[in-house]
Amino acid sequence: MLLRLERWTNNFSDLLGRIAALLFLLLLLNVFYDVVARYLFNSVSIGMQELEWHLYASIFLLGIPYAIRTDSHVRVDIFYDRLGARRKALIDLCGVIFLLLPFVLLVAWYGSSFAFESWSLGERSGDPGGLSYRWVIKAVIPFACLSMAVAGVGMLLRSLTILRGAVASDETETS
């Protein structure tokens, strides 16, 4: 049961990683269009410039759960890498419980009211020609934090599996 739940959280994080990669390609096309329009046609689009930072923020926020899932997140690896699988699992377990989950759930809680207020006010860009629905990018914040919580639960389940001894140590290195 724990392995199936862990697999589901990993698949969810992998999906977000693929979405972030697709958004990155859209960002590249957006920047290319913006540069060509500006320097060849002397045309500037405020909406396209705003879309650049919307896409960049979405890539970053949706990429974090994938980084958590693939163990690509930041930590002091100089010490961590020298530890055995059980100690690594214990550190990951404590990190998820005491650091990751409280932080992302707090940001998701306050971020959801932040996005809802923006939606209810019909918040728009302050610049003429800017994007109309400012609440969309604000809604990515709580969604991404909840997604980080899901990835954290996957890491927690993986740590519990290792601590229970249900996974061989060579499997922990490849996952």
C-alpha positions, 0 to 999 in steps of 0.5 A, a space after each residue: 500500500 505504501 509503495 503504491 502511494 509512493 508511486 502515485 506521488 512520484 508519477 504526479 511529480 514526474 507529470 509536473 516536471 514534464 509540464 515545467 519542461 513544456 512551459 520552458 519550451 513555451 518560454 523560449 518561443 515567447 522570448 524569441 518572439 519578443 526579441 524578433 518583434 522588438 529588434 526587427 519590427 520595433 514592436 513591444 508587447 507588454 502582455 508578452 513580456 509579462 507572460 515571460 515572467 509568468 512562465 518563468 515563475 510557473 516553471 520554477 514552482 512546478 519544477 520543485 516537486 520534480 526536484 524533490 522527487 528526483 533528489 535534485 533539491 539543495 542540501 549539504 551533500 558533502 555530509 549527506 553523501 557519506 551516510 548510509 541509506 538508513 541515515 539518509 532516510 532518517 534525515 529525509 524523514 525529519 526534513 520533510 516532517 519538520 521543515 518541508 511540510 510545515 513551510 509549504 502548507 503554510 504558504 499554500 494556506 496564505 497563498 490560496 487567500 491571496 489568489 482568491 482575493 485577486 480573482 474576486 477583485 478581477 485583478 489585472 495588470 497595471 500596465 496598458 496591454 498587460 495580461 488580464 487575469 493576474 489571479 492565474 499566476 497567483 493561483 500557481 503559488 498555492 497549487 505548487 506548494 500543495 504539489 511540493 507537499 505531495 512530493 514531500 509525502 512521497 519522500 516521506 513514504 520512501 524514507 519509511 520504506 527504507 527504514 522498515 528495510 523493505 527496499 534493498 540499499 542498491 534500489 535506494 541509490 537509483 530512485 
